[in-house]
Amino acid sequence: MEPVRSIEGWIIIVRGLHEETDEESLSEKFREFGVIKNIHLNLDRRTGYVKGYAFIEYEARTEAELAIEHTNNTKYLDQTIKVDYAFIKGGGERSGGRGGRGRSLSPERR
């Protein structure tokens, strides 16, 4: 499977984030791999806490690859995070309709 570039850069997804993660500390952890163009932390409207994942965009694929290599399955705020490309162009079989990447299905698809 091949990662897909977004319109402006290479986007990675960081899963398993602690609910009290903030953009500044996340940026600090990931900026050593390259210039971050954008960070998006999804917040729960009810609680105001992070939903557990974030999208980080880099200009160059090499920067995104370094971030994935060096941070996937590492500890961040005492939780193990999973880091991968957010968008992947697949070929071949897909497990569960989501590329077999361990993401859960939305409630209406369970």
NORGIJO-V116163 format. One record per residue. N is the residue number from 1. SS is DSSP state (2 for helix, 1 for strand, 0 for the rest). Layout:
n = [N/N]
ss = [SS/SS]
//
This chain:
n = [1/2/3/4/5/6/7/8/9/10/11/12/13/14/15/16/17/18/19/20/21/22/23/24/25/26/27/28/29/30/31/32/33/34/35/36/37/38/39/40/41/42/43/44/45/46/47/48/49/50/51/52/53/54/55/56/57/58/59/60/61/62/63/64/65/66/67/68/69/70/71/72/73/74/75/76/77/78/79/80/81/82/83/84/85/86/87/88/89/90/91/92/93/94/95/96/97/98/99/100/101/102/103/104/105/106/107/108/109/110]
ss = [0/1/1/0/0/0/0/0/0/1/1/1/1/1/1/0/0/0/0/0/0/0/2/2/2/2/2/2/2/2/2/2/2/0/0/1/1/1/1/1/1/1/1/0/0/0/0/0/0/1/1/1/1/1/1/1/1/1/0/0/2/2/2/2/2/2/2/2/2/2/2/0/0/1/1/1/0/0/1/1/1/1/1/1/1/0/0/1/1/0/0/0/0/0/0/0/0/0/0/0/0/0/0/0/0/0/2/2/2/0]
//
